[in-house]
Amino acid sequence: MTEVILVNEKDEPVGTMEKLQAHQEGRLHRAFSVFIINKNKQLLLQQRASHKYHSAGLWSNACCSHPTPNESIQEAAVRRVKEELGICVSNLTNIFSFEYKAALENNLTEHELDHVLLAHFDGEPAINKEEVSDWKYFSLAEIKNMLHLQPEQFTVWFKLIMPRLEQHFSL
């Protein structure tokens, strides 16, 4: 049973809750989204595994998850990138954070204070098939085109982050 950190709008911890229950109740909790960029200024995207309990099979940023109650965002991000993609990142930069609330399938609600992090990596990940079904590097122009033509193929948080990421970082 994985617990998430419940927070207020200032990202101050107010308790913990089992992850699925937090999504069922739409409780605000701490999360992170890692974006990985290569030397060609392409972003590594992952397609979520088809058995995930929400957003299954959708394309998203390199890694997204939640820190555990005794873990910093940086520690959790390093851990999850390694678990999902087999990549060791130590050069994570916090770009921005934001709060969002969105209805998902299965009567779930994603209500997160999401910390957006950026790392640089060149090479191929060694994906964990329990977490990721596919991956690919895409240029910003390709991502914009795909988001325009097939927005339903992407996670809700990815669609919210991309316009803001462009403003904060010269891709």
N, C-alpha and C positions, 0 to 999 in steps of 0.2 A: 504494500500500500504506500503510494507516494504522496507526501504532503507538500502543499504549496504554502507560501507565506502570504497571508492576507494583509493588505496594506490600506492606508487611507490615501486621499488624493495627493498628499505630500510625500508618499512612498515611505511612510512610517509604519513599521509592523504593528498590527493589531491582533494577531493570532495566527493560527495555522488551521488548515482543513485538508482533508483528503482531496486529491486533484479532481477526480470525477465529480464529487459532491460540489466543489467550488464551481465547476462548469455547469452542473445541474441547477444550482441556485443563483448563478450569475454574480458571484461575489468577486469584488476587486482583489486581484492578487498580482504579485510581482512576476515578471517574465522577462525574457530577453530574446532578441532576434539577431543572429550573427550573419553578416554579409561578408563574403570572401571575394576579393578581387585579385586578378592576376596581372602580370606585367603588361598584358595587352589591353588592360582596362575592361576586361570582361568579368561579369559576375558569375560565380558558380551557383547554379540553382539545383535544388533537389526536388524530385517527385516523391511525395510522401507514400509510404507503403500502403497497399490496398486494404489492409486489415486495421488501420488506425481507427479509433472510435469517433474521430471527427476529421473532416477535411481530407479523408482518405483519397489517394490517387491524385491530389492536386499538386501543382507546382508551387514552390515557395523558395525563400532564401535558403542559404546553405544549411542553417540550423536554427531551430527555435525551441525553447523549452522553459523550464522554471528552476530557479535555485531551490535547494532544499533548505529547511529552517536553519541549519548551521553552516551555510555556505554563502560566500559572496557571489555576486553576479559574475565577476571575472572567473572565479574558480569553477562555477557551474558551466560557464560557456566553454572553457578549456576542456572540461570533462565531457560535455555532450558532443562537442565537435569531434573529439577523439572516438567516442562511442558510436556516433552515427556515420562519420566519414573517414575514420582512421587517420585523421590529420592532427598533428601536434601544432597548436597555435599558441604563441606566447606574446604576440604583438597586437593584441586587441586594443582598439581605440573606441572609447565611448563617444558616439556621434551625437545622439540626442535621446530623449525618452518622451513618451506620450501615453495618454490614457485613451482607451477605446472600449466600446461595448458593441457587440455584434451577435445577432442570432445565428446559430449554426443548425445543422441537421440534428436529428435525434433529440429534439427539445433541449439542446444545450445552448449556453450563452458564454461567449468569450468576453470577459471583462478584465482587461489587463492594464497594468502600468508597465509598458513594454520598454526595455532599455535596448536601443539599437547600437550594435557594435560592429566594427569593421576590422577585418584582418586581411593580410596579403599572403597569397599562396600561389605558387606555380607548380603544376603537376596534376596527377590524377589521384582522386581519393580512393580509398579501399572501403567501399560502402558496406554498411551493416544492413542486410536484406530484411531484417526485422523492422527496421526504421525507415529505410529508403529503398524505393524500387528502381529509381534511375537518377541520373545527374547529367549536367552538361554546362559548359561555359557559354554564356550569351553576351553579346554586345548590348549596350544600352538601347541602341536603335532597334535591335531585334526584340528586346523585352517590351519596349513601348509599342511596337507593332502587334506583338502577341496579346498584350493587355487590351489593346484597342479592338482586335478582331475576336479574341476568345477570352474575355475576362472571367468567365465561369471556370476556366481551367486553373485558376490561381487562388491561393488562400486569401481570406479577407484581410489579414494583417499585412500581407505582402502588397496588396493593392493600396492600402493606406500608407505604407512606408515609402514606396518608390517615389512619389512626387516630392516628399520631404527629403529623401536621401539625395536626390538630384540637387536640391537647393543647398544642402550642407556640404556637399563634396563634389569636386570636379571629376566626374567619371570620364 
